[in-house]
Amino acid sequence: MSLTQFCVGGIFRFIDNDFKTEKELKATDPANHSKQMNAKAMRKYDLNWSYFLFAIDIAIPLSVV
């Protein structure tokens, strides 16, 4: 038997945006919208680098280092 849990990503965006949609946040608070979008971009950047660095750790044996 298998169980899969799923949660809609929009819920997390809604909470991150102070309980507003991205469209509402941009209309009501452009400065905070810009700040949120920059933070989101940095999280994606950091996450992508962490995957890359993890892949390097796996590919290089410890005896080589």
PDB file of N, CA, C, O and CB in Angstrom:
ATOM      1  N   MET A   1       0.836  -1.177   0.000  1.00  0.00           N
ATOM      2  CA  MET A   1       0.000   0.000   0.000  1.00  0.00           C
ATOM      3  C   MET A   1       0.885   1.245   0.000  1.00  0.00           C
ATOM      4  O   MET A   1       1.931   1.282   0.649  1.00  0.00           O
ATOM      5  CB  MET A   1      -0.954  -0.005   1.214  1.00  0.00           C
ATOM      6  N   SER A   2       0.457   2.235  -0.720  1.00  0.00           N
ATOM      7  CA  SER A   2       1.235   3.455  -0.852  1.00  0.00           C
ATOM      8  C   SER A   2       0.347   4.667  -0.571  1.00  0.00           C
ATOM      9  O   SER A   2      -0.843   4.666  -0.888  1.00  0.00           O
ATOM     10  CB  SER A   2       1.864   3.552  -2.259  1.00  0.00           C
ATOM     11  N   LEU A   3       0.937   5.687   0.022  1.00  0.00           N
ATOM     12  CA  LEU A   3       0.205   6.914   0.318  1.00  0.00           C
ATOM     13  C   LEU A   3       1.004   8.088  -0.215  1.00  0.00           C
ATOM     14  O   LEU A   3       2.193   8.221   0.076  1.00  0.00           O
ATOM     15  CB  LEU A   3      -0.059   7.065   1.847  1.00  0.00           C
ATOM     16  N   THR A   4       0.368   8.921  -0.977  1.00  0.00           N
ATOM     17  CA  THR A   4       1.012  10.115  -1.506  1.00  0.00           C
ATOM     18  C   THR A   4       0.310  11.336  -0.944  1.00  0.00           C
ATOM     19  O   THR A   4      -0.915  11.445  -1.001  1.00  0.00           O
ATOM     20  CB  THR A   4       0.990  10.127  -3.057  1.00  0.00           C
ATOM     21  N   GLN A   5       1.105  12.262  -0.395  1.00  0.00           N
ATOM     22  CA  GLN A   5       0.531  13.496   0.121  1.00  0.00           C
ATOM     23  C   GLN A   5       0.809  14.605  -0.877  1.00  0.00           C
ATOM     24  O   GLN A   5       1.881  14.651  -1.481  1.00  0.00           O
ATOM     25  CB  GLN A   5       1.106  13.849   1.525  1.00  0.00           C
ATOM     26  N   PHE A   6      -0.145  15.487  -1.048  1.00  0.00           N
ATOM     27  CA  PHE A   6      -0.022  16.571  -2.016  1.00  0.00           C
ATOM     28  C   PHE A   6      -0.576  17.841  -1.399  1.00  0.00           C
ATOM     29  O   PHE A   6      -1.593  17.821  -0.706  1.00  0.00           O
ATOM     30  CB  PHE A   6      -0.760  16.232  -3.341  1.00  0.00           C
ATOM     31  N   CYS A   7       0.093  18.923  -1.655  1.00  0.00           N
ATOM     32  CA  CYS A   7      -0.389  20.227  -1.192  1.00  0.00           C
ATOM     33  C   CYS A   7      -0.181  21.219  -2.338  1.00  0.00           C
ATOM     34  O   CYS A   7       0.874  21.248  -2.970  1.00  0.00           O
ATOM     35  CB  CYS A   7       0.364  20.698   0.126  1.00  0.00           C
ATOM     36  N   VAL A   8      -1.184  22.009  -2.585  1.00  0.00           N
ATOM     37  CA  VAL A   8      -1.121  22.986  -3.670  1.00  0.00           C
ATOM     38  C   VAL A   8      -0.118  24.083  -3.310  1.00  0.00           C
ATOM     39  O   VAL A   8      -0.189  24.661  -2.225  1.00  0.00           O
ATOM     40  CB  VAL A   8      -2.526  23.597  -3.950  1.00  0.00           C
ATOM     41  N   GLY A   9       0.813  24.367  -4.218  1.00  0.00           N
ATOM     42  CA  GLY A   9       1.841  25.376  -3.966  1.00  0.00           C
ATOM     43  C   GLY A   9       1.286  26.776  -3.769  1.00  0.00           C
ATOM     44  O   GLY A   9       1.909  27.607  -3.109  1.00  0.00           O
ATOM     45  N   GLY A  10       0.112  27.040  -4.339  1.00  0.00           N
ATOM     46  CA  GLY A  10      -0.498  28.358  -4.194  1.00  0.00           C
ATOM     47  C   GLY A  10      -0.786  28.717  -2.748  1.00  0.00           C
ATOM     48  O   GLY A  10      -0.781  29.895  -2.389  1.00  0.00           O
ATOM     49  N   ILE A  11      -1.034  27.727  -1.924  1.00  0.00           N
ATOM     50  CA  ILE A  11      -1.283  27.986  -0.502  1.00  0.00           C
ATOM     51  C   ILE A  11      -0.041  28.592   0.142  1.00  0.00           C
ATOM     52  O   ILE A  11      -0.144  29.543   0.917  1.00  0.00           O
ATOM     53  CB  ILE A  11      -1.691  26.683   0.232  1.00  0.00           C
ATOM     54  N   PHE A  12       1.120  28.049  -0.172  1.00  0.00           N
ATOM     55  CA  PHE A  12       2.359  28.566   0.408  1.00  0.00           C
ATOM     56  C   PHE A  12       2.671  29.967  -0.121  1.00  0.00           C
ATOM     57  O   PHE A  12       3.132  30.826   0.631  1.00  0.00           O
ATOM     58  CB  PHE A  12       3.526  27.616   0.105  1.00  0.00           C
ATOM     59  N   ARG A  13       2.423  30.199  -1.408  1.00  0.00           N
ATOM     60  CA  ARG A  13       2.632  31.547  -1.953  1.00  0.00           C
ATOM     61  C   ARG A  13       1.692  32.545  -1.291  1.00  0.00           C
ATOM     62  O   ARG A  13       2.094  33.666  -0.978  1.00  0.00           O
ATOM     63  CB  ARG A  13       2.421  31.554  -3.479  1.00  0.00           C
ATOM     64  N   PHE A  14       0.450  32.144  -1.077  1.00  0.00           N
ATOM     65  CA  PHE A  14      -0.545  32.999  -0.440  1.00  0.00           C
ATOM     66  C   PHE A  14      -0.089  33.395   0.963  1.00  0.00           C
ATOM     67  O   PHE A  14      -0.201  34.561   1.341  1.00  0.00           O
ATOM     68  CB  PHE A  14      -1.908  32.288  -0.380  1.00  0.00           C
ATOM     69  N   ILE A  15       0.415  32.455   1.725  1.00  0.00           N
ATOM     70  CA  ILE A  15       0.903  32.740   3.077  1.00  0.00           C
ATOM     71  C   ILE A  15       2.144  33.622   3.020  1.00  0.00           C
ATOM     72  O   ILE A  15       2.249  34.584   3.780  1.00  0.00           O
ATOM     73  CB  ILE A  15       1.213  31.432   3.830  1.00  0.00           C
ATOM     74  N   ASP A  16       3.085  33.311   2.131  1.00  0.00           N
ATOM     75  CA  ASP A  16       4.304  34.126   1.993  1.00  0.00           C
ATOM     76  C   ASP A  16       3.991  35.561   1.602  1.00  0.00           C
ATOM     77  O   ASP A  16       4.728  36.478   1.964  1.00  0.00           O
ATOM     78  CB  ASP A  16       5.236  33.510   0.956  1.00  0.00           C
ATOM     79  N   ASN A  17       2.911  35.761   0.871  1.00  0.00           N
ATOM     80  CA  ASN A  17       2.527  37.103   0.393  1.00  0.00           C
ATOM     81  C   ASN A  17       1.571  37.803   1.353  1.00  0.00           C
ATOM     82  O   ASN A  17       0.739  38.604   0.927  1.00  0.00           O
ATOM     83  CB  ASN A  17       1.881  37.006  -0.989  1.00  0.00           C
ATOM     84  N   ASP A  18       1.685  37.506   2.639  1.00  0.00           N
ATOM     85  CA  ASP A  18       0.831  38.145   3.659  1.00  0.00           C
ATOM     86  C   ASP A  18      -0.651  37.909   3.393  1.00  0.00           C
ATOM     87  O   ASP A  18      -1.467  38.818   3.546  1.00  0.00           O
ATOM     88  CB  ASP A  18       1.105  39.648   3.714  1.00  0.00           C
ATOM     89  N   PHE A  19      -0.991  36.699   2.998  1.00  0.00           N
ATOM     90  CA  PHE A  19      -2.373  36.277   2.761  1.00  0.00           C
ATOM     91  C   PHE A  19      -3.046  37.088   1.650  1.00  0.00           C
ATOM     92  O   PHE A  19      -4.216  37.460   1.738  1.00  0.00           O
ATOM     93  CB  PHE A  19      -3.180  36.400   4.045  1.00  0.00           C
ATOM     94  N   LYS A  20      -2.260  37.346   0.607  1.00  0.00           N
ATOM     95  CA  LYS A  20      -2.770  38.010  -0.598  1.00  0.00           C
ATOM     96  C   LYS A  20      -2.257  37.222  -1.796  1.00  0.00           C
ATOM     97  O   LYS A  20      -1.222  36.560  -1.725  1.00  0.00           O
ATOM     98  CB  LYS A  20      -2.320  39.528  -0.671  1.00  0.00           C
ATOM     99  N   THR A  21      -3.005  37.305  -2.906  1.00  0.00           N
ATOM    100  CA  THR A  21      -2.482  36.713  -4.135  1.00  0.00           C
ATOM    101  C   THR A  21      -1.339  37.598  -4.621  1.00  0.00           C
ATOM    102  O   THR A  21      -1.199  38.740  -4.184  1.00  0.00           O
ATOM    103  CB  THR A  21      -3.604  36.567  -5.234  1.00  0.00           C
ATOM    104  N   GLU A  22      -0.524  37.062  -5.528  1.00  0.00           N
ATOM    105  CA  GLU A  22       0.590  37.871  -6.043  1.00  0.00           C
ATOM    106  C   GLU A  22       0.063  39.117  -6.750  1.00  0.00           C
ATOM    107  O   GLU A  22       0.666  40.187  -6.669  1.00  0.00           O
ATOM    108  CB  GLU A  22       1.468  37.038  -7.012  1.00  0.00           C
ATOM    109  N   LYS A  23      -1.058  38.973  -7.439  1.00  0.00           N
ATOM    110  CA  LYS A  23      -1.665  40.107  -8.137  1.00  0.00           C
ATOM    111  C   LYS A  23      -2.115  41.178  -7.137  1.00  0.00           C
ATOM    112  O   LYS A  23      -1.868  42.366  -7.346  1.00  0.00           O
ATOM    113  CB  LYS A  23      -2.863  39.634  -8.993  1.00  0.00           C
ATOM    114  N   GLU A  24      -2.780  40.756  -6.045  1.00  0.00           N
ATOM    115  CA  GLU A  24      -3.225  41.705  -5.018  1.00  0.00           C
ATOM    116  C   GLU A  24      -2.039  42.372  -4.321  1.00  0.00           C
ATOM    117  O   GLU A  24      -2.067  43.572  -4.048  1.00  0.00           O
ATOM    118  CB  GLU A  24      -4.106  40.994  -3.983  1.00  0.00           C
ATOM    119  N   LEU A  25      -1.002  41.591  -4.036  1.00  0.00           N
ATOM    120  CA  LEU A  25       0.177  42.135  -3.368  1.00  0.00           C
ATOM    121  C   LEU A  25       0.860  43.181  -4.239  1.00  0.00           C
ATOM    122  O   LEU A  25       1.286  44.226  -3.748  1.00  0.00           O
ATOM    123  CB  LEU A  25       1.161  41.014  -3.020  1.00  0.00           C
ATOM    124  N   LYS A  26       0.962  42.895  -5.528  1.00  0.00           N
ATOM    125  CA  LYS A  26       1.596  43.847  -6.444  1.00  0.00           C
ATOM    126  C   LYS A  26       0.798  45.141  -6.531  1.00  0.00           C
ATOM    127  O   LYS A  26       1.376  46.224  -6.613  1.00  0.00           O
ATOM    128  CB  LYS A  26       1.746  43.230  -7.838  1.00  0.00           C
ATOM    129  N   ALA A  27      -0.537  45.032  -6.514  1.00  0.00           N
ATOM    130  CA  ALA A  27      -1.386  46.213  -6.613  1.00  0.00           C
ATOM    131  C   ALA A  27      -1.384  47.042  -5.327  1.00  0.00           C
ATOM    132  O   ALA A  27      -1.406  48.271  -5.379  1.00  0.00           O
ATOM    133  CB  ALA A  27      -2.803  45.800  -6.954  1.00  0.00           C
ATOM    134  N   THR A  28      -1.358  46.373  -4.178  1.00  0.00           N
ATOM    135  CA  THR A  28      -1.475  47.098  -2.912  1.00  0.00           C
ATOM    136  C   THR A  28      -0.146  47.495  -2.294  1.00  0.00           C
ATOM    137  O   THR A  28      -0.075  48.489  -1.571  1.00  0.00           O
ATOM    138  CB  THR A  28      -2.230  46.273  -1.937  1.00  0.00           C
ATOM    139  N   ASP A  29       0.915  46.732  -2.567  1.00  0.00           N
ATOM    140  CA  ASP A  29       2.209  47.004  -1.935  1.00  0.00           C
ATOM    141  C   ASP A  29       3.343  46.632  -2.890  1.00  0.00           C
ATOM    142  O   ASP A  29       3.963  45.580  -2.740  1.00  0.00           O
ATOM    143  CB  ASP A  29       2.345  46.221  -0.600  1.00  0.00           C
ATOM    144  N   PRO A  30       3.612  47.492  -3.869  1.00  0.00           N
ATOM    145  CA  PRO A  30       4.629  47.149  -4.875  1.00  0.00           C
ATOM    146  C   PRO A  30       6.033  46.924  -4.289  1.00  0.00           C
ATOM    147  O   PRO A  30       6.785  46.086  -4.786  1.00  0.00           O
ATOM    148  CB  PRO A  30       4.698  48.247  -5.909  1.00  0.00           C
ATOM    149  N   ALA A  31       6.380  47.672  -3.234  1.00  0.00           N
ATOM    150  CA  ALA A  31       7.713  47.506  -2.637  1.00  0.00           C
ATOM    151  C   ALA A  31       7.850  46.117  -2.014  1.00  0.00           C
ATOM    152  O   ALA A  31       8.867  45.449  -2.204  1.00  0.00           O
ATOM    153  CB  ALA A  31       7.974  48.598  -1.570  1.00  0.00           C
ATOM    154  N   ASN A  32       6.840  45.685  -1.278  1.00  0.00           N
ATOM    155  CA  ASN A  32       6.877  44.358  -0.657  1.00  0.00           C
ATOM    156  C   ASN A  32       6.815  43.265  -1.726  1.00  0.00           C
ATOM    157  O   ASN A  32       7.446  42.219  -1.580  1.00  0.00           O
ATOM    158  CB  ASN A  32       5.710  44.193   0.346  1.00  0.00           C
ATOM    159  N   HIS A  33       6.059  43.502  -2.797  1.00  0.00           N
ATOM    160  CA  HIS A  33       5.989  42.530  -3.891  1.00  0.00           C
ATOM    161  C   HIS A  33       7.375  42.327  -4.497  1.00  0.00           C
ATOM    162  O   HIS A  33       7.799  41.197  -4.737  1.00  0.00           O
ATOM    163  CB  HIS A  33       4.986  42.996  -4.979  1.00  0.00           C
ATOM    164  N   SER A  34       8.068  43.428  -4.740  1.00  0.00           N
ATOM    165  CA  SER A  34       9.413  43.344  -5.303  1.00  0.00           C
ATOM    166  C   SER A  34      10.345  42.597  -4.350  1.00  0.00           C
ATOM    167  O   SER A  34      11.142  41.764  -4.782  1.00  0.00           O
ATOM    168  CB  SER A  34       9.965  44.753  -5.599  1.00  0.00           C
ATOM    169  N   LYS A  35      10.246  42.893  -3.068  1.00  0.00           N
ATOM    170  CA  LYS A  35      11.064  42.226  -2.059  1.00  0.00           C
ATOM    171  C   LYS A  35      10.778  40.722  -2.039  1.00  0.00           C
ATOM    172  O   LYS A  35      11.705  39.915  -1.970  1.00  0.00           O
ATOM    173  CB  LYS A  35      10.806  42.839  -0.670  1.00  0.00           C
ATOM    174  N   GLN A  36       9.512  40.350  -2.098  1.00  0.00           N
ATOM    175  CA  GLN A  36       9.118  38.934  -2.081  1.00  0.00           C
ATOM    176  C   GLN A  36       9.633  38.204  -3.324  1.00  0.00           C
ATOM    177  O   GLN A  36      10.105  37.071  -3.232  1.00  0.00           O
ATOM    178  CB  GLN A  36       7.584  38.804  -1.990  1.00  0.00           C
ATOM    179  N   MET A  37       9.539  38.856  -4.481  1.00  0.00           N
ATOM    180  CA  MET A  37       9.988  38.209  -5.720  1.00  0.00           C
ATOM    181  C   MET A  37      11.509  38.033  -5.715  1.00  0.00           C
ATOM    182  O   MET A  37      12.013  37.016  -6.191  1.00  0.00           O
ATOM    183  CB  MET A  37       9.549  39.035  -6.953  1.00  0.00           C
ATOM    184  N   ASN A  38      12.239  39.011  -5.184  1.00  0.00           N
ATOM    185  CA  ASN A  38      13.692  38.873  -5.082  1.00  0.00           C
ATOM    186  C   ASN A  38      14.069  37.748  -4.121  1.00  0.00           C
ATOM    187  O   ASN A  38      14.994  36.981  -4.389  1.00  0.00           O
ATOM    188  CB  ASN A  38      14.324  40.193  -4.622  1.00  0.00           C
ATOM    189  N   ALA A  39      13.350  37.653  -2.999  1.00  0.00           N
ATOM    190  CA  ALA A  39      13.614  36.587  -2.031  1.00  0.00           C
ATOM    191  C   ALA A  39      13.331  35.221  -2.646  1.00  0.00           C
ATOM    192  O   ALA A  39      14.078  34.268  -2.421  1.00  0.00           O
ATOM    193  CB  ALA A  39      12.763  36.785  -0.763  1.00  0.00           C
ATOM    194  N   LYS A  40      12.258  35.126  -3.419  1.00  0.00           N
ATOM    195  CA  LYS A  40      11.915  33.863  -4.079  1.00  0.00           C
ATOM    196  C   LYS A  40      13.013  33.468  -5.075  1.00  0.00           C
ATOM    197  O   LYS A  40      13.397  32.301  -5.155  1.00  0.00           O
ATOM    198  CB  LYS A  40      10.545  33.980  -4.803  1.00  0.00           C
ATOM    199  N   ALA A  41      13.507  34.441  -5.824  1.00  0.00           N
ATOM    200  CA  ALA A  41      14.565  34.154  -6.794  1.00  0.00           C
ATOM    201  C   ALA A  41      15.833  33.668  -6.088  1.00  0.00           C
ATOM    202  O   ALA A  41      16.505  32.755  -6.570  1.00  0.00           O
ATOM    203  CB  ALA A  41      14.874  35.407  -7.639  1.00  0.00           C
ATOM    204  N   MET A  42      16.153  34.275  -4.955  1.00  0.00           N
ATOM    205  CA  MET A  42      17.344  33.855  -4.215  1.00  0.00           C
ATOM    206  C   MET A  42      17.181  32.446  -3.634  1.00  0.00           C
ATOM    207  O   MET A  42      18.139  31.674  -3.616  1.00  0.00           O
ATOM    208  CB  MET A  42      17.644  34.852  -3.092  1.00  0.00           C
ATOM    209  N   ARG A  43      15.980  32.106  -3.160  1.00  0.00           N
ATOM    210  CA  ARG A  43      15.739  30.754  -2.652  1.00  0.00           C
ATOM    211  C   ARG A  43      15.930  29.730  -3.759  1.00  0.00           C
ATOM    212  O   ARG A  43      16.531  28.679  -3.538  1.00  0.00           O
ATOM    213  CB  ARG A  43      14.323  30.638  -2.059  1.00  0.00           C
ATOM    214  N   LYS A  44      15.417  30.034  -4.956  1.00  0.00           N
ATOM    215  CA  LYS A  44      15.583  29.109  -6.085  1.00  0.00           C
ATOM    216  C   LYS A  44      17.059  28.984  -6.464  1.00  0.00           C
ATOM    217  O   LYS A  44      17.542  27.886  -6.741  1.00  0.00           O
ATOM    218  CB  LYS A  44      14.757  29.586  -7.306  1.00  0.00           C
ATOM    219  N   TYR A  45      17.767  30.104  -6.473  1.00  0.00           N
ATOM    220  CA  TYR A  45      19.196  30.114  -6.798  1.00  0.00           C
ATOM    221  C   TYR A  45      19.969  29.248  -5.803  1.00  0.00           C
ATOM    222  O   TYR A  45      20.771  28.400  -6.196  1.00  0.00           O
ATOM    223  CB  TYR A  45      19.748  31.563  -6.796  1.00  0.00           C
ATOM    224  N   ASP A  46      19.718  29.471  -4.506  1.00  0.00           N
ATOM    225  CA  ASP A  46      20.407  28.699  -3.471  1.00  0.00           C
ATOM    226  C   ASP A  46      20.075  27.217  -3.569  1.00  0.00           C
ATOM    227  O   ASP A  46      20.956  26.371  -3.422  1.00  0.00           O
ATOM    228  CB  ASP A  46      20.039  29.222  -2.086  1.00  0.00           C
ATOM    229  N   LEU A  47      18.814  26.902  -3.817  1.00  0.00           N
ATOM    230  CA  LEU A  47      18.402  25.509  -3.930  1.00  0.00           C
ATOM    231  C   LEU A  47      19.090  24.832  -5.114  1.00  0.00           C
ATOM    232  O   LEU A  47      19.576  23.707  -4.992  1.00  0.00           O
ATOM    233  CB  LEU A  47      16.880  25.414  -4.075  1.00  0.00           C
ATOM    234  N   ASN A  48      19.131  25.508  -6.246  1.00  0.00           N
ATOM    235  CA  ASN A  48      19.775  24.930  -7.425  1.00  0.00           C
ATOM    236  C   ASN A  48      21.261  24.696  -7.183  1.00  0.00           C
ATOM    237  O   ASN A  48      21.789  23.663  -7.595  1.00  0.00           O
ATOM    238  CB  ASN A  48      19.580  25.840  -8.637  1.00  0.00           C
ATOM    239  N   TRP A  49      21.948  25.625  -6.527  1.00  0.00           N
ATOM    240  CA  TRP A  49      23.362  25.435  -6.223  1.00  0.00           C
ATOM    241  C   TRP A  49      23.556  24.275  -5.258  1.00  0.00           C
ATOM    242  O   TRP A  49      24.529  23.530  -5.376  1.00  0.00           O
ATOM    243  CB  TRP A  49      23.961  26.715  -5.638  1.00  0.00           C
ATOM    244  N   SER A  50      22.644  24.112  -4.305  1.00  0.00           N
ATOM    245  CA  SER A  50      22.794  23.014  -3.355  1.00  0.00           C
ATOM    246  C   SER A  50      22.695  21.661  -4.073  1.00  0.00           C
ATOM    247  O   SER A  50      23.402  20.719  -3.716  1.00  0.00           O
ATOM    248  CB  SER A  50      21.725  23.113  -2.246  1.00  0.00           C
ATOM    249  N   TYR A  51      21.821  21.562  -5.083  1.00  0.00           N
ATOM    250  CA  TYR A  51      21.731  20.323  -5.867  1.00  0.00           C
ATOM    251  C   TYR A  51      23.039  20.067  -6.606  1.00  0.00           C
ATOM    252  O   TYR A  51      23.535  18.941  -6.634  1.00  0.00           O
ATOM    253  CB  TYR A  51      20.557  20.393  -6.871  1.00  0.00           C
ATOM    254  N   PHE A  52      23.589  21.107  -7.198  1.00  0.00           N
ATOM    255  CA  PHE A  52      24.827  20.983  -7.955  1.00  0.00           C
ATOM    256  C   PHE A  52      25.972  20.556  -7.039  1.00  0.00           C
ATOM    257  O   PHE A  52      26.722  19.639  -7.370  1.00  0.00           O
ATOM    258  CB  PHE A  52      25.167  22.310  -8.656  1.00  0.00           C
ATOM    259  N   LEU A  53      26.108  21.214  -5.893  1.00  0.00           N
ATOM    260  CA  LEU A  53      27.196  20.887  -4.980  1.00  0.00           C
ATOM    261  C   LEU A  53      27.045  19.475  -4.418  1.00  0.00           C
ATOM    262  O   LEU A  53      28.040  18.782  -4.207  1.00  0.00           O
ATOM    263  CB  LEU A  53      27.253  21.902  -3.842  1.00  0.00           C
ATOM    264  N   PHE A  54      25.808  19.049  -4.177  1.00  0.00           N
ATOM    265  CA  PHE A  54      25.567  17.685  -3.712  1.00  0.00           C
ATOM    266  C   PHE A  54      26.003  16.684  -4.779  1.00  0.00           C
ATOM    267  O   PHE A  54      26.602  15.658  -4.458  1.00  0.00           O
ATOM    268  CB  PHE A  54      24.075  17.482  -3.358  1.00  0.00           C
ATOM    269  N   ALA A  55      25.712  16.971  -6.028  1.00  0.00           N
ATOM    270  CA  ALA A  55      26.101  16.088  -7.137  1.00  0.00           C
ATOM    271  C   ALA A  55      27.614  15.988  -7.234  1.00  0.00           C
ATOM    272  O   ALA A  55      28.146  14.915  -7.517  1.00  0.00           O
ATOM    273  CB  ALA A  55      25.518  16.597  -8.470  1.00  0.00           C
ATOM    274  N   ILE A  56      28.310  17.092  -7.002  1.00  0.00           N
ATOM    275  CA  ILE A  56      29.789  17.061  -7.029  1.00  0.00           C
ATOM    276  C   ILE A  56      30.299  16.194  -5.890  1.00  0.00           C
ATOM    277  O   ILE A  56      31.226  15.406  -6.078  1.00  0.00           O
ATOM    278  CB  ILE A  56      30.388  18.501  -6.923  1.00  0.00           C
ATOM    279  N   ASP A  57      29.701  16.333  -4.704  1.00  0.00           N
ATOM    280  CA  ASP A  57      30.120  15.515  -3.555  1.00  0.00           C
ATOM    281  C   ASP A  57      29.997  14.032  -3.850  1.00  0.00           C
ATOM    282  O   ASP A  57      30.848  13.244  -3.438  1.00  0.00           O
ATOM    283  CB  ASP A  57      29.292  15.863  -2.322  1.00  0.00           C
ATOM    284  N   ILE A  58      28.956  13.649  -4.551  1.00  0.00           N
ATOM    285  CA  ILE A  58      28.746  12.241  -4.886  1.00  0.00           C
ATOM    286  C   ILE A  58      29.733  11.780  -5.948  1.00  0.00           C
ATOM    287  O   ILE A  58      30.213  10.648  -5.897  1.00  0.00           O
ATOM    288  CB  ILE A  58      27.312  12.013  -5.368  1.00  0.00           C
ATOM    289  N   ALA A  59      30.041  12.642  -6.908  1.00  0.00           N
ATOM    290  CA  ALA A  59      30.869  12.263  -8.051  1.00  0.00           C
ATOM    291  C   ALA A  59      32.348  12.146  -7.708  1.00  0.00           C
ATOM    292  O   ALA A  59      33.066  11.373  -8.342  1.00  0.00           O
ATOM    293  CB  ALA A  59      30.694  13.261  -9.157  1.00  0.00           C
ATOM    294  N   ILE A  60      32.817  12.901  -6.714  1.00  0.00           N
ATOM    295  CA  ILE A  60      34.248  12.899  -6.380  1.00  0.00           C
ATOM    296  C   ILE A  60      34.478  11.990  -5.171  1.00  0.00           C
ATOM    297  O   ILE A  60      33.987  12.282  -4.080  1.00  0.00           O
ATOM    298  CB  ILE A  60      34.761  14.352  -6.087  1.00  0.00           C
ATOM    299  N   PRO A  61      35.211  10.906  -5.349  1.00  0.00           N
ATOM    300  CA  PRO A  61      35.492  10.032  -4.199  1.00  0.00           C
ATOM    301  C   PRO A  61      36.336  10.762  -3.155  1.00  0.00           C
ATOM    302  O   PRO A  61      37.124  11.645  -3.494  1.00  0.00           O
ATOM    303  CB  PRO A  61      36.215   8.746  -4.660  1.00  0.00           C
ATOM    304  N   LEU A  62      36.170  10.396  -1.906  1.00  0.00           N
ATOM    305  CA  LEU A  62      36.906  11.057  -0.830  1.00  0.00           C
ATOM    306  C   LEU A  62      38.411  10.832  -0.939  1.00  0.00           C
ATOM    307  O   LEU A  62      39.186  11.670  -0.477  1.00  0.00           O
ATOM    308  CB  LEU A  62      36.412  10.563   0.517  1.00  0.00           C
ATOM    309  N   SER A  63      38.839   9.737  -1.528  1.00  0.00           N
ATOM    310  CA  SER A  63      40.267   9.466  -1.648  1.00  0.00           C
ATOM    311  C   SER A  63      40.959  10.463  -2.579  1.00  0.00           C
ATOM    312  O   SER A  63      42.168  10.666  -2.471  1.00  0.00           O
ATOM    313  CB  SER A  63      40.486   8.048  -2.152  1.00  0.00           C
ATOM    314  N   VAL A  64      40.222  11.079  -3.476  1.00  0.00           N
ATOM    315  CA  VAL A  64      40.789  12.040  -4.426  1.00  0.00           C
ATOM    316  C   VAL A  64      41.014  13.377  -3.747  1.00  0.00           C
ATOM    317  O   VAL A  64      41.961  14.091  -4.076  1.00  0.00           O
ATOM    318  CB  VAL A  64      39.870  12.211  -5.648  1.00  0.00           C
ATOM    319  N   VAL A  65      40.152  13.722  -2.805  1.00  0.00           N
ATOM    320  CA  VAL A  65      40.194  15.046  -2.168  1.00  0.00           C
ATOM    321  C   VAL A  65      41.322  15.172  -1.240  1.00  0.00           C
ATOM    322  O   VAL A  65      41.500  16.223  -0.623  1.00  0.00           O
ATOM    323  CB  VAL A  65      38.938  15.335  -1.441  1.00  0.00           C
TER     324      VAL A  65
END
